[in-house]
Amino acid sequence: AALDRLARDPRVVRISMDHIVLGSLGRTARAIGADQVWTGANPATGKSVTVAVVDSGVGDQLYNAWDLQGRIAASLNFIGGAAITDDDYGHGTHVGGIIAGSGKWSGDKNGFNDIYQGVAPGSRLISLKVLDSSGMGRTSDVLAALNWCLKNQNRYKIGVINLSLGHPV
């Protein structure tokens, strides 16, 4: 009865279902059309492109990062202290998978109902750790990582820098 009254209220423009929402990396490449350029006469898979990921680090040994094994060209830590470049927060590895995940560990053979492949599965990554285990970092560390990219752009053939970070205006 309450829903019926709400539907008849002239101030209500639309009533929609509260559907379930899921994270779905398996559909990302299709949603943005990346899969449409992976085949054909001149496939674009990111091969020969290196993406610098300025984030919490990119791991390739974690269960959820096996698709990145052998894809990380360099790993550096800009947050000071220990020289550990592992991703102890997880965000950088997540971003790295969206970019360059090969998809080889997904599919039916490992119990997945889809192939979870990044949008540029042929690309290489550079892991530039600027966030700590809490997902926090400093502007100066981000600037140092960007400066490193400029100095090493030709050496590593860096074509893209990914910054999935937030910062106040």
Phi and psi in radians as a Rosetta constraint file:
Dihedral C 1 N 2 CA 2 C 2 CIRCULARHARMONIC -1.160 0.35
Dihedral N 2 CA 2 C 2 N 3 CIRCULARHARMONIC -0.672 0.35
Dihedral C 2 N 3 CA 3 C 3 CIRCULARHARMONIC -1.160 0.35
Dihedral N 3 CA 3 C 3 N 4 CIRCULARHARMONIC -0.704 0.35
Dihedral C 3 N 4 CA 4 C 4 CIRCULARHARMONIC -1.092 0.35
Dihedral N 4 CA 4 C 4 N 5 CIRCULARHARMONIC -0.753 0.35
Dihedral C 4 N 5 CA 5 C 5 CIRCULARHARMONIC -1.103 0.35
Dihedral N 5 CA 5 C 5 N 6 CIRCULARHARMONIC -0.737 0.35
Dihedral C 5 N 6 CA 6 C 6 CIRCULARHARMONIC -1.081 0.35
Dihedral N 6 CA 6 C 6 N 7 CIRCULARHARMONIC -0.744 0.35
Dihedral C 6 N 7 CA 7 C 7 CIRCULARHARMONIC -1.119 0.35
Dihedral N 7 CA 7 C 7 N 8 CIRCULARHARMONIC -0.565 0.35
Dihedral C 7 N 8 CA 8 C 8 CIRCULARHARMONIC -1.471 0.35
Dihedral N 8 CA 8 C 8 N 9 CIRCULARHARMONIC -0.190 0.35
Dihedral C 8 N 9 CA 9 C 9 CIRCULARHARMONIC -1.179 0.35
Dihedral N 9 CA 9 C 9 N 10 CIRCULARHARMONIC 2.151 0.35
Dihedral C 9 N 10 CA 10 C 10 CIRCULARHARMONIC -1.126 0.35
Dihedral N 10 CA 10 C 10 N 11 CIRCULARHARMONIC -0.325 0.35
Dihedral C 10 N 11 CA 11 C 11 CIRCULARHARMONIC -1.383 0.35
Dihedral N 11 CA 11 C 11 N 12 CIRCULARHARMONIC -0.219 0.35
Dihedral C 11 N 12 CA 12 C 12 CIRCULARHARMONIC -1.614 0.35
Dihedral N 12 CA 12 C 12 N 13 CIRCULARHARMONIC 2.073 0.35
Dihedral C 12 N 13 CA 13 C 13 CIRCULARHARMONIC -1.485 0.35
Dihedral N 13 CA 13 C 13 N 14 CIRCULARHARMONIC -0.718 0.35
Dihedral C 13 N 14 CA 14 C 14 CIRCULARHARMONIC -2.690 0.35
Dihedral N 14 CA 14 C 14 N 15 CIRCULARHARMONIC 2.566 0.35
Dihedral C 14 N 15 CA 15 C 15 CIRCULARHARMONIC -2.086 0.35
Dihedral N 15 CA 15 C 15 N 16 CIRCULARHARMONIC 2.207 0.35
Dihedral C 15 N 16 CA 16 C 16 CIRCULARHARMONIC -2.149 0.35
Dihedral N 16 CA 16 C 16 N 17 CIRCULARHARMONIC 2.703 0.35
Dihedral C 16 N 17 CA 17 C 17 CIRCULARHARMONIC -1.204 0.35
Dihedral N 17 CA 17 C 17 N 18 CIRCULARHARMONIC 2.573 0.35
Dihedral C 17 N 18 CA 18 C 18 CIRCULARHARMONIC -1.623 0.35
Dihedral N 18 CA 18 C 18 N 19 CIRCULARHARMONIC 1.373 0.35
Dihedral C 18 N 19 CA 19 C 19 CIRCULARHARMONIC -1.240 0.35
Dihedral N 19 CA 19 C 19 N 20 CIRCULARHARMONIC 2.766 0.35
Dihedral C 19 N 20 CA 20 C 20 CIRCULARHARMONIC -1.230 0.35
Dihedral N 20 CA 20 C 20 N 21 CIRCULARHARMONIC 2.418 0.35
Dihedral C 20 N 21 CA 21 C 21 CIRCULARHARMONIC -2.031 0.35
Dihedral N 21 CA 21 C 21 N 22 CIRCULARHARMONIC 2.329 0.35
Dihedral C 21 N 22 CA 22 C 22 CIRCULARHARMONIC -2.235 0.35
Dihedral N 22 CA 22 C 22 N 23 CIRCULARHARMONIC 2.585 0.35
Dihedral C 22 N 23 CA 23 C 23 CIRCULARHARMONIC -1.274 0.35
Dihedral N 23 CA 23 C 23 N 24 CIRCULARHARMONIC 2.379 0.35
Dihedral C 23 N 24 CA 24 C 24 CIRCULARHARMONIC -2.552 0.35
Dihedral N 24 CA 24 C 24 N 25 CIRCULARHARMONIC 1.343 0.35
Dihedral C 24 N 25 CA 25 C 25 CIRCULARHARMONIC -1.075 0.35
Dihedral N 25 CA 25 C 25 N 26 CIRCULARHARMONIC -0.483 0.35
Dihedral C 25 N 26 CA 26 C 26 CIRCULARHARMONIC -1.079 0.35
Dihedral N 26 CA 26 C 26 N 27 CIRCULARHARMONIC -0.336 0.35
Dihedral C 26 N 27 CA 27 C 27 CIRCULARHARMONIC -1.847 0.35
Dihedral N 27 CA 27 C 27 N 28 CIRCULARHARMONIC -0.111 0.35
Dihedral C 27 N 28 CA 28 C 28 CIRCULARHARMONIC -1.043 0.35
Dihedral N 28 CA 28 C 28 N 29 CIRCULARHARMONIC -0.902 0.35
Dihedral C 28 N 29 CA 29 C 29 CIRCULARHARMONIC -1.055 0.35
Dihedral N 29 CA 29 C 29 N 30 CIRCULARHARMONIC -0.720 0.35
Dihedral C 29 N 30 CA 30 C 30 CIRCULARHARMONIC -1.188 0.35
Dihedral N 30 CA 30 C 30 N 31 CIRCULARHARMONIC -0.665 0.35
Dihedral C 30 N 31 CA 31 C 31 CIRCULARHARMONIC -1.122 0.35
Dihedral N 31 CA 31 C 31 N 32 CIRCULARHARMONIC -0.592 0.35
Dihedral C 31 N 32 CA 32 C 32 CIRCULARHARMONIC -1.749 0.35
Dihedral N 32 CA 32 C 32 N 33 CIRCULARHARMONIC 0.007 0.35
Dihedral C 32 N 33 CA 33 C 33 CIRCULARHARMONIC 1.480 0.35
Dihedral N 33 CA 33 C 33 N 34 CIRCULARHARMONIC 0.150 0.35
Dihedral C 33 N 34 CA 34 C 34 CIRCULARHARMONIC -1.067 0.35
Dihedral N 34 CA 34 C 34 N 35 CIRCULARHARMONIC -0.673 0.35
Dihedral C 34 N 35 CA 35 C 35 CIRCULARHARMONIC -1.114 0.35
Dihedral N 35 CA 35 C 35 N 36 CIRCULARHARMONIC -0.372 0.35
Dihedral C 35 N 36 CA 36 C 36 CIRCULARHARMONIC -1.293 0.35
Dihedral N 36 CA 36 C 36 N 37 CIRCULARHARMONIC -0.294 0.35
Dihedral C 36 N 37 CA 37 C 37 CIRCULARHARMONIC -1.875 0.35
Dihedral N 37 CA 37 C 37 N 38 CIRCULARHARMONIC 0.092 0.35
Dihedral C 37 N 38 CA 38 C 38 CIRCULARHARMONIC -1.396 0.35
Dihedral N 38 CA 38 C 38 N 39 CIRCULARHARMONIC -0.294 0.35
Dihedral C 38 N 39 CA 39 C 39 CIRCULARHARMONIC -2.162 0.35
Dihedral N 39 CA 39 C 39 N 40 CIRCULARHARMONIC 3.081 0.35
Dihedral C 39 N 40 CA 40 C 40 CIRCULARHARMONIC 1.827 0.35
Dihedral N 40 CA 40 C 40 N 41 CIRCULARHARMONIC -2.979 0.35
Dihedral C 40 N 41 CA 41 C 41 CIRCULARHARMONIC -1.129 0.35
Dihedral N 41 CA 41 C 41 N 42 CIRCULARHARMONIC -0.662 0.35
Dihedral C 41 N 42 CA 42 C 42 CIRCULARHARMONIC -2.212 0.35
Dihedral N 42 CA 42 C 42 N 43 CIRCULARHARMONIC 1.283 0.35
Dihedral C 42 N 43 CA 43 C 43 CIRCULARHARMONIC -1.118 0.35
Dihedral N 43 CA 43 C 43 N 44 CIRCULARHARMONIC 2.450 0.35
Dihedral C 43 N 44 CA 44 C 44 CIRCULARHARMONIC -2.006 0.35
Dihedral N 44 CA 44 C 44 N 45 CIRCULARHARMONIC 1.727 0.35
Dihedral C 44 N 45 CA 45 C 45 CIRCULARHARMONIC -2.003 0.35
Dihedral N 45 CA 45 C 45 N 46 CIRCULARHARMONIC 0.052 0.35
Dihedral C 45 N 46 CA 46 C 46 CIRCULARHARMONIC 1.593 0.35
Dihedral N 46 CA 46 C 46 N 47 CIRCULARHARMONIC 0.018 0.35
Dihedral C 46 N 47 CA 47 C 47 CIRCULARHARMONIC -1.010 0.35
Dihedral N 47 CA 47 C 47 N 48 CIRCULARHARMONIC 2.363 0.35
Dihedral C 47 N 48 CA 48 C 48 CIRCULARHARMONIC 1.298 0.35
Dihedral N 48 CA 48 C 48 N 49 CIRCULARHARMONIC 0.157 0.35
Dihedral C 48 N 49 CA 49 C 49 CIRCULARHARMONIC -1.900 0.35
Dihedral N 49 CA 49 C 49 N 50 CIRCULARHARMONIC 2.355 0.35
Dihedral C 49 N 50 CA 50 C 50 CIRCULARHARMONIC -1.957 0.35
Dihedral N 50 CA 50 C 50 N 51 CIRCULARHARMONIC 2.292 0.35
Dihedral C 50 N 51 CA 51 C 51 CIRCULARHARMONIC -1.944 0.35
Dihedral N 51 CA 51 C 51 N 52 CIRCULARHARMONIC 2.121 0.35
Dihedral C 51 N 52 CA 52 C 52 CIRCULARHARMONIC -1.489 0.35
Dihedral N 52 CA 52 C 52 N 53 CIRCULARHARMONIC 2.111 0.35
Dihedral C 52 N 53 CA 53 C 53 CIRCULARHARMONIC -1.812 0.35
Dihedral N 53 CA 53 C 53 N 54 CIRCULARHARMONIC 1.857 0.35
Dihedral C 53 N 54 CA 54 C 54 CIRCULARHARMONIC -1.619 0.35
Dihedral N 54 CA 54 C 54 N 55 CIRCULARHARMONIC 1.807 0.35
Dihedral C 54 N 55 CA 55 C 55 CIRCULARHARMONIC -2.871 0.35
Dihedral N 55 CA 55 C 55 N 56 CIRCULARHARMONIC -2.462 0.35
Dihedral C 55 N 56 CA 56 C 56 CIRCULARHARMONIC -1.628 0.35
Dihedral N 56 CA 56 C 56 N 57 CIRCULARHARMONIC 0.243 0.35
Dihedral C 56 N 57 CA 57 C 57 CIRCULARHARMONIC 1.740 0.35
Dihedral N 57 CA 57 C 57 N 58 CIRCULARHARMONIC 2.828 0.35
Dihedral C 57 N 58 CA 58 C 58 CIRCULARHARMONIC -2.220 0.35
Dihedral N 58 CA 58 C 58 N 59 CIRCULARHARMONIC 2.054 0.35
Dihedral C 58 N 59 CA 59 C 59 CIRCULARHARMONIC -1.634 0.35
Dihedral N 59 CA 59 C 59 N 60 CIRCULARHARMONIC 2.629 0.35
Dihedral C 59 N 60 CA 60 C 60 CIRCULARHARMONIC -2.182 0.35
Dihedral N 60 CA 60 C 60 N 61 CIRCULARHARMONIC 0.081 0.35
Dihedral C 60 N 61 CA 61 C 61 CIRCULARHARMONIC -1.881 0.35
Dihedral N 61 CA 61 C 61 N 62 CIRCULARHARMONIC -0.184 0.35
Dihedral C 61 N 62 CA 62 C 62 CIRCULARHARMONIC -1.293 0.35
Dihedral N 62 CA 62 C 62 N 63 CIRCULARHARMONIC 2.671 0.35
Dihedral C 62 N 63 CA 63 C 63 CIRCULARHARMONIC -0.902 0.35
Dihedral N 63 CA 63 C 63 N 64 CIRCULARHARMONIC -0.756 0.35
Dihedral C 63 N 64 CA 64 C 64 CIRCULARHARMONIC -1.437 0.35
Dihedral N 64 CA 64 C 64 N 65 CIRCULARHARMONIC 0.096 0.35
Dihedral C 64 N 65 CA 65 C 65 CIRCULARHARMONIC -2.144 0.35
Dihedral N 65 CA 65 C 65 N 66 CIRCULARHARMONIC 0.207 0.35
Dihedral C 65 N 66 CA 66 C 66 CIRCULARHARMONIC -1.012 0.35
Dihedral N 66 CA 66 C 66 N 67 CIRCULARHARMONIC -0.522 0.35
Dihedral C 66 N 67 CA 67 C 67 CIRCULARHARMONIC -1.186 0.35
Dihedral N 67 CA 67 C 67 N 68 CIRCULARHARMONIC -0.136 0.35
Dihedral C 67 N 68 CA 68 C 68 CIRCULARHARMONIC -1.815 0.35
Dihedral N 68 CA 68 C 68 N 69 CIRCULARHARMONIC -0.004 0.35
Dihedral C 68 N 69 CA 69 C 69 CIRCULARHARMONIC -1.033 0.35
Dihedral N 69 CA 69 C 69 N 70 CIRCULARHARMONIC 2.299 0.35
Dihedral C 69 N 70 CA 70 C 70 CIRCULARHARMONIC 1.334 0.35
Dihedral N 70 CA 70 C 70 N 71 CIRCULARHARMONIC 0.065 0.35
Dihedral C 70 N 71 CA 71 C 71 CIRCULARHARMONIC -1.760 0.35
Dihedral N 71 CA 71 C 71 N 72 CIRCULARHARMONIC -0.188 0.35
Dihedral C 71 N 72 CA 72 C 72 CIRCULARHARMONIC -1.640 0.35
Dihedral N 72 CA 72 C 72 N 73 CIRCULARHARMONIC 1.962 0.35
Dihedral C 72 N 73 CA 73 C 73 CIRCULARHARMONIC -1.346 0.35
Dihedral N 73 CA 73 C 73 N 74 CIRCULARHARMONIC -0.531 0.35
Dihedral C 73 N 74 CA 74 C 74 CIRCULARHARMONIC -2.796 0.35
Dihedral N 74 CA 74 C 74 N 75 CIRCULARHARMONIC 2.632 0.35
Dihedral C 74 N 75 CA 75 C 75 CIRCULARHARMONIC -2.354 0.35
Dihedral N 75 CA 75 C 75 N 76 CIRCULARHARMONIC 2.212 0.35
Dihedral C 75 N 76 CA 76 C 76 CIRCULARHARMONIC -2.318 0.35
Dihedral N 76 CA 76 C 76 N 77 CIRCULARHARMONIC 2.626 0.35
Dihedral C 76 N 77 CA 77 C 77 CIRCULARHARMONIC -1.988 0.35
Dihedral N 77 CA 77 C 77 N 78 CIRCULARHARMONIC 2.145 0.35
Dihedral C 77 N 78 CA 78 C 78 CIRCULARHARMONIC -1.904 0.35
Dihedral N 78 CA 78 C 78 N 79 CIRCULARHARMONIC 0.074 0.35
Dihedral C 78 N 79 CA 79 C 79 CIRCULARHARMONIC -1.590 0.35
Dihedral N 79 CA 79 C 79 N 80 CIRCULARHARMONIC 0.052 0.35
Dihedral C 79 N 80 CA 80 C 80 CIRCULARHARMONIC 1.358 0.35
Dihedral N 80 CA 80 C 80 N 81 CIRCULARHARMONIC 3.050 0.35
Dihedral C 80 N 81 CA 81 C 81 CIRCULARHARMONIC 1.311 0.35
Dihedral N 81 CA 81 C 81 N 82 CIRCULARHARMONIC -2.280 0.35
Dihedral C 81 N 82 CA 82 C 82 CIRCULARHARMONIC -1.125 0.35
Dihedral N 82 CA 82 C 82 N 83 CIRCULARHARMONIC 2.706 0.35
Dihedral C 82 N 83 CA 83 C 83 CIRCULARHARMONIC -1.542 0.35
Dihedral N 83 CA 83 C 83 N 84 CIRCULARHARMONIC 0.290 0.35
Dihedral C 83 N 84 CA 84 C 84 CIRCULARHARMONIC -1.264 0.35
Dihedral N 84 CA 84 C 84 N 85 CIRCULARHARMONIC 2.256 0.35
Dihedral C 84 N 85 CA 85 C 85 CIRCULARHARMONIC -1.890 0.35
Dihedral N 85 CA 85 C 85 N 86 CIRCULARHARMONIC 0.024 0.35
Dihedral C 85 N 86 CA 86 C 86 CIRCULARHARMONIC -1.049 0.35
Dihedral N 86 CA 86 C 86 N 87 CIRCULARHARMONIC 2.785 0.35
Dihedral C 86 N 87 CA 87 C 87 CIRCULARHARMONIC -1.650 0.35
Dihedral N 87 CA 87 C 87 N 88 CIRCULARHARMONIC 1.673 0.35
Dihedral C 87 N 88 CA 88 C 88 CIRCULARHARMONIC -1.648 0.35
Dihedral N 88 CA 88 C 88 N 89 CIRCULARHARMONIC 0.189 0.35
Dihedral C 88 N 89 CA 89 C 89 CIRCULARHARMONIC -1.993 0.35
Dihedral N 89 CA 89 C 89 N 90 CIRCULARHARMONIC -0.597 0.35
Dihedral C 89 N 90 CA 90 C 90 CIRCULARHARMONIC 1.753 0.35
Dihedral N 90 CA 90 C 90 N 91 CIRCULARHARMONIC -0.342 0.35
Dihedral C 90 N 91 CA 91 C 91 CIRCULARHARMONIC -1.192 0.35
Dihedral N 91 CA 91 C 91 N 92 CIRCULARHARMONIC -0.742 0.35
Dihedral C 91 N 92 CA 92 C 92 CIRCULARHARMONIC -1.107 0.35
Dihedral N 92 CA 92 C 92 N 93 CIRCULARHARMONIC -0.672 0.35
Dihedral C 92 N 93 CA 93 C 93 CIRCULARHARMONIC -1.154 0.35
Dihedral N 93 CA 93 C 93 N 94 CIRCULARHARMONIC -0.713 0.35
Dihedral C 93 N 94 CA 94 C 94 CIRCULARHARMONIC -1.024 0.35
Dihedral N 94 CA 94 C 94 N 95 CIRCULARHARMONIC -0.852 0.35
Dihedral C 94 N 95 CA 95 C 95 CIRCULARHARMONIC -1.102 0.35
Dihedral N 95 CA 95 C 95 N 96 CIRCULARHARMONIC -0.759 0.35
Dihedral C 95 N 96 CA 96 C 96 CIRCULARHARMONIC -1.018 0.35
Dihedral N 96 CA 96 C 96 N 97 CIRCULARHARMONIC -0.675 0.35
Dihedral C 96 N 97 CA 97 C 97 CIRCULARHARMONIC -1.159 0.35
Dihedral N 97 CA 97 C 97 N 98 CIRCULARHARMONIC -0.685 0.35
Dihedral C 97 N 98 CA 98 C 98 CIRCULARHARMONIC -1.105 0.35
Dihedral N 98 CA 98 C 98 N 99 CIRCULARHARMONIC -0.642 0.35
Dihedral C 98 N 99 CA 99 C 99 CIRCULARHARMONIC -1.348 0.35
Dihedral N 99 CA 99 C 99 N 100 CIRCULARHARMONIC -0.969 0.35
Dihedral C 99 N 100 CA 100 C 100 CIRCULARHARMONIC -2.187 0.35
Dihedral N 100 CA 100 C 100 N 101 CIRCULARHARMONIC 0.158 0.35
Dihedral C 100 N 101 CA 101 C 101 CIRCULARHARMONIC -0.957 0.35
Dihedral N 101 CA 101 C 101 N 102 CIRCULARHARMONIC 2.291 0.35
Dihedral C 101 N 102 CA 102 C 102 CIRCULARHARMONIC -1.357 0.35
Dihedral N 102 CA 102 C 102 N 103 CIRCULARHARMONIC -0.456 0.35
Dihedral C 102 N 103 CA 103 C 103 CIRCULARHARMONIC 1.462 0.35
Dihedral N 103 CA 103 C 103 N 104 CIRCULARHARMONIC -0.047 0.35
Dihedral C 103 N 104 CA 104 C 104 CIRCULARHARMONIC -1.191 0.35
Dihedral N 104 CA 104 C 104 N 105 CIRCULARHARMONIC -0.365 0.35
Dihedral C 104 N 105 CA 105 C 105 CIRCULARHARMONIC -1.691 0.35
Dihedral N 105 CA 105 C 105 N 106 CIRCULARHARMONIC 0.042 0.35
Dihedral C 105 N 106 CA 106 C 106 CIRCULARHARMONIC -1.825 0.35
Dihedral N 106 CA 106 C 106 N 107 CIRCULARHARMONIC -3.012 0.35
Dihedral C 106 N 107 CA 107 C 107 CIRCULARHARMONIC 1.603 0.35
Dihedral N 107 CA 107 C 107 N 108 CIRCULARHARMONIC -3.125 0.35
Dihedral C 107 N 108 CA 108 C 108 CIRCULARHARMONIC -0.990 0.35
Dihedral N 108 CA 108 C 108 N 109 CIRCULARHARMONIC -0.632 0.35
Dihedral C 108 N 109 CA 109 C 109 CIRCULARHARMONIC -1.062 0.35
Dihedral N 109 CA 109 C 109 N 110 CIRCULARHARMONIC -0.434 0.35
Dihedral C 109 N 110 CA 110 C 110 CIRCULARHARMONIC -2.047 0.35
Dihedral N 110 CA 110 C 110 N 111 CIRCULARHARMONIC 0.323 0.35
Dihedral C 110 N 111 CA 111 C 111 CIRCULARHARMONIC 1.472 0.35
Dihedral N 111 CA 111 C 111 N 112 CIRCULARHARMONIC 0.271 0.35
Dihedral C 111 N 112 CA 112 C 112 CIRCULARHARMONIC -1.773 0.35
Dihedral N 112 CA 112 C 112 N 113 CIRCULARHARMONIC 2.548 0.35
Dihedral C 112 N 113 CA 113 C 113 CIRCULARHARMONIC -1.587 0.35
Dihedral N 113 CA 113 C 113 N 114 CIRCULARHARMONIC 0.139 0.35
Dihedral C 113 N 114 CA 114 C 114 CIRCULARHARMONIC -2.695 0.35
Dihedral N 114 CA 114 C 114 N 115 CIRCULARHARMONIC 2.926 0.35
Dihedral C 114 N 115 CA 115 C 115 CIRCULARHARMONIC -1.675 0.35
Dihedral N 115 CA 115 C 115 N 116 CIRCULARHARMONIC 2.090 0.35
Dihedral C 115 N 116 CA 116 C 116 CIRCULARHARMONIC -1.754 0.35
Dihedral N 116 CA 116 C 116 N 117 CIRCULARHARMONIC 1.607 0.35
Dihedral C 116 N 117 CA 117 C 117 CIRCULARHARMONIC -2.009 0.35
Dihedral N 117 CA 117 C 117 N 118 CIRCULARHARMONIC 2.491 0.35
Dihedral C 117 N 118 CA 118 C 118 CIRCULARHARMONIC -1.217 0.35
Dihedral N 118 CA 118 C 118 N 119 CIRCULARHARMONIC 2.983 0.35
Dihedral C 118 N 119 CA 119 C 119 CIRCULARHARMONIC -1.328 0.35
Dihedral N 119 CA 119 C 119 N 120 CIRCULARHARMONIC -0.362 0.35
Dihedral C 119 N 120 CA 120 C 120 CIRCULARHARMONIC -2.301 0.35
Dihedral N 120 CA 120 C 120 N 121 CIRCULARHARMONIC 1.208 0.35
Dihedral C 120 N 121 CA 121 C 121 CIRCULARHARMONIC -1.147 0.35
Dihedral N 121 CA 121 C 121 N 122 CIRCULARHARMONIC -0.194 0.35
Dihedral C 121 N 122 CA 122 C 122 CIRCULARHARMONIC -1.663 0.35
Dihedral N 122 CA 122 C 122 N 123 CIRCULARHARMONIC -0.051 0.35
Dihedral C 122 N 123 CA 123 C 123 CIRCULARHARMONIC -1.397 0.35
Dihedral N 123 CA 123 C 123 N 124 CIRCULARHARMONIC 2.841 0.35
Dihedral C 123 N 124 CA 124 C 124 CIRCULARHARMONIC -1.867 0.35
Dihedral N 124 CA 124 C 124 N 125 CIRCULARHARMONIC 2.775 0.35
Dihedral C 124 N 125 CA 125 C 125 CIRCULARHARMONIC -2.100 0.35
Dihedral N 125 CA 125 C 125 N 126 CIRCULARHARMONIC 2.647 0.35
Dihedral C 125 N 126 CA 126 C 126 CIRCULARHARMONIC -2.103 0.35
Dihedral N 126 CA 126 C 126 N 127 CIRCULARHARMONIC 2.186 0.35
Dihedral C 126 N 127 CA 127 C 127 CIRCULARHARMONIC -1.650 0.35
Dihedral N 127 CA 127 C 127 N 128 CIRCULARHARMONIC 1.999 0.35
Dihedral C 127 N 128 CA 128 C 128 CIRCULARHARMONIC -2.049 0.35
Dihedral N 128 CA 128 C 128 N 129 CIRCULARHARMONIC 1.753 0.35
Dihedral C 128 N 129 CA 129 C 129 CIRCULARHARMONIC -1.405 0.35
Dihedral N 129 CA 129 C 129 N 130 CIRCULARHARMONIC 2.035 0.35
Dihedral C 129 N 130 CA 130 C 130 CIRCULARHARMONIC -2.196 0.35
Dihedral N 130 CA 130 C 130 N 131 CIRCULARHARMONIC -0.071 0.35
Dihedral C 130 N 131 CA 131 C 131 CIRCULARHARMONIC -2.030 0.35
Dihedral N 131 CA 131 C 131 N 132 CIRCULARHARMONIC 2.481 0.35
Dihedral C 131 N 132 CA 132 C 132 CIRCULARHARMONIC -1.535 0.35
Dihedral N 132 CA 132 C 132 N 133 CIRCULARHARMONIC -2.927 0.35
Dihedral C 132 N 133 CA 133 C 133 CIRCULARHARMONIC -1.189 0.35
Dihedral N 133 CA 133 C 133 N 134 CIRCULARHARMONIC -0.168 0.35
Dihedral C 133 N 134 CA 134 C 134 CIRCULARHARMONIC -1.790 0.35
Dihedral N 134 CA 134 C 134 N 135 CIRCULARHARMONIC 0.037 0.35
Dihedral C 134 N 135 CA 135 C 135 CIRCULARHARMONIC 1.371 0.35
Dihedral N 135 CA 135 C 135 N 136 CIRCULARHARMONIC 0.390 0.35
Dihedral C 135 N 136 CA 136 C 136 CIRCULARHARMONIC -1.987 0.35
Dihedral N 136 CA 136 C 136 N 137 CIRCULARHARMONIC 2.605 0.35
Dihedral C 136 N 137 CA 137 C 137 CIRCULARHARMONIC -2.744 0.35
Dihedral N 137 CA 137 C 137 N 138 CIRCULARHARMONIC -3.022 0.35
Dihedral C 137 N 138 CA 138 C 138 CIRCULARHARMONIC -2.116 0.35
Dihedral N 138 CA 138 C 138 N 139 CIRCULARHARMONIC 2.591 0.35
Dihedral C 138 N 139 CA 139 C 139 CIRCULARHARMONIC -0.973 0.35
Dihedral N 139 CA 139 C 139 N 140 CIRCULARHARMONIC -0.717 0.35
Dihedral C 139 N 140 CA 140 C 140 CIRCULARHARMONIC -1.082 0.35
Dihedral N 140 CA 140 C 140 N 141 CIRCULARHARMONIC -0.581 0.35
Dihedral C 140 N 141 CA 141 C 141 CIRCULARHARMONIC -1.237 0.35
Dihedral N 141 CA 141 C 141 N 142 CIRCULARHARMONIC -0.677 0.35
Dihedral C 141 N 142 CA 142 C 142 CIRCULARHARMONIC -1.116 0.35
Dihedral N 142 CA 142 C 142 N 143 CIRCULARHARMONIC -0.762 0.35
Dihedral C 142 N 143 CA 143 C 143 CIRCULARHARMONIC -1.113 0.35
Dihedral N 143 CA 143 C 143 N 144 CIRCULARHARMONIC -0.659 0.35
Dihedral C 143 N 144 CA 144 C 144 CIRCULARHARMONIC -1.124 0.35
Dihedral N 144 CA 144 C 144 N 145 CIRCULARHARMONIC -0.708 0.35
Dihedral C 144 N 145 CA 145 C 145 CIRCULARHARMONIC -1.139 0.35
Dihedral N 145 CA 145 C 145 N 146 CIRCULARHARMONIC -0.724 0.35
Dihedral C 145 N 146 CA 146 C 146 CIRCULARHARMONIC -1.149 0.35
Dihedral N 146 CA 146 C 146 N 147 CIRCULARHARMONIC -0.676 0.35
Dihedral C 146 N 147 CA 147 C 147 CIRCULARHARMONIC -1.103 0.35
Dihedral N 147 CA 147 C 147 N 148 CIRCULARHARMONIC -0.710 0.35
Dihedral C 147 N 148 CA 148 C 148 CIRCULARHARMONIC -1.047 0.35
Dihedral N 148 CA 148 C 148 N 149 CIRCULARHARMONIC -0.731 0.35
Dihedral C 148 N 149 CA 149 C 149 CIRCULARHARMONIC -1.045 0.35
Dihedral N 149 CA 149 C 149 N 150 CIRCULARHARMONIC -0.769 0.35
Dihedral C 149 N 150 CA 150 C 150 CIRCULARHARMONIC -1.086 0.35
Dihedral N 150 CA 150 C 150 N 151 CIRCULARHARMONIC -0.754 0.35
Dihedral C 150 N 151 CA 151 C 151 CIRCULARHARMONIC -1.210 0.35
Dihedral N 151 CA 151 C 151 N 152 CIRCULARHARMONIC -0.488 0.35
Dihedral C 151 N 152 CA 152 C 152 CIRCULARHARMONIC -1.970 0.35
Dihedral N 152 CA 152 C 152 N 153 CIRCULARHARMONIC 0.220 0.35
Dihedral C 152 N 153 CA 153 C 153 CIRCULARHARMONIC -0.982 0.35
Dihedral N 153 CA 153 C 153 N 154 CIRCULARHARMONIC -0.845 0.35
Dihedral C 153 N 154 CA 154 C 154 CIRCULARHARMONIC -1.255 0.35
Dihedral N 154 CA 154 C 154 N 155 CIRCULARHARMONIC -0.724 0.35
Dihedral C 154 N 155 CA 155 C 155 CIRCULARHARMONIC -1.002 0.35
Dihedral N 155 CA 155 C 155 N 156 CIRCULARHARMONIC -0.770 0.35
Dihedral C 155 N 156 CA 156 C 156 CIRCULARHARMONIC -1.791 0.35
Dihedral N 156 CA 156 C 156 N 157 CIRCULARHARMONIC 0.027 0.35
Dihedral C 156 N 157 CA 157 C 157 CIRCULARHARMONIC 0.972 0.35
Dihedral N 157 CA 157 C 157 N 158 CIRCULARHARMONIC 0.836 0.35
Dihedral C 157 N 158 CA 158 C 158 CIRCULARHARMONIC -1.234 0.35
Dihedral N 158 CA 158 C 158 N 159 CIRCULARHARMONIC 2.071 0.35
Dihedral C 158 N 159 CA 159 C 159 CIRCULARHARMONIC -1.901 0.35
Dihedral N 159 CA 159 C 159 N 160 CIRCULARHARMONIC -0.317 0.35
Dihedral C 159 N 160 CA 160 C 160 CIRCULARHARMONIC -2.504 0.35
Dihedral N 160 CA 160 C 160 N 161 CIRCULARHARMONIC 2.466 0.35
Dihedral C 160 N 161 CA 161 C 161 CIRCULARHARMONIC -2.086 0.35
Dihedral N 161 CA 161 C 161 N 162 CIRCULARHARMONIC 2.167 0.35
Dihedral C 161 N 162 CA 162 C 162 CIRCULARHARMONIC -1.806 0.35
Dihedral N 162 CA 162 C 162 N 163 CIRCULARHARMONIC 2.180 0.35
Dihedral C 162 N 163 CA 163 C 163 CIRCULARHARMONIC -2.153 0.35
Dihedral N 163 CA 163 C 163 N 164 CIRCULARHARMONIC 1.583 0.35
Dihedral C 163 N 164 CA 164 C 164 CIRCULARHARMONIC -1.665 0.35
Dihedral N 164 CA 164 C 164 N 165 CIRCULARHARMONIC 1.104 0.35
Dihedral C 164 N 165 CA 165 C 165 CIRCULARHARMONIC -2.200 0.35
Dihedral N 165 CA 165 C 165 N 166 CIRCULARHARMONIC 2.731 0.35
Dihedral C 165 N 166 CA 166 C 166 CIRCULARHARMONIC -1.959 0.35
Dihedral N 166 CA 166 C 166 N 167 CIRCULARHARMONIC 2.652 0.35
Dihedral C 166 N 167 CA 167 C 167 CIRCULARHARMONIC -2.760 0.35
Dihedral N 167 CA 167 C 167 N 168 CIRCULARHARMONIC 2.452 0.35
Dihedral C 167 N 168 CA 168 C 168 CIRCULARHARMONIC -1.139 0.35
Dihedral N 168 CA 168 C 168 N 169 CIRCULARHARMONIC 2.676 0.35
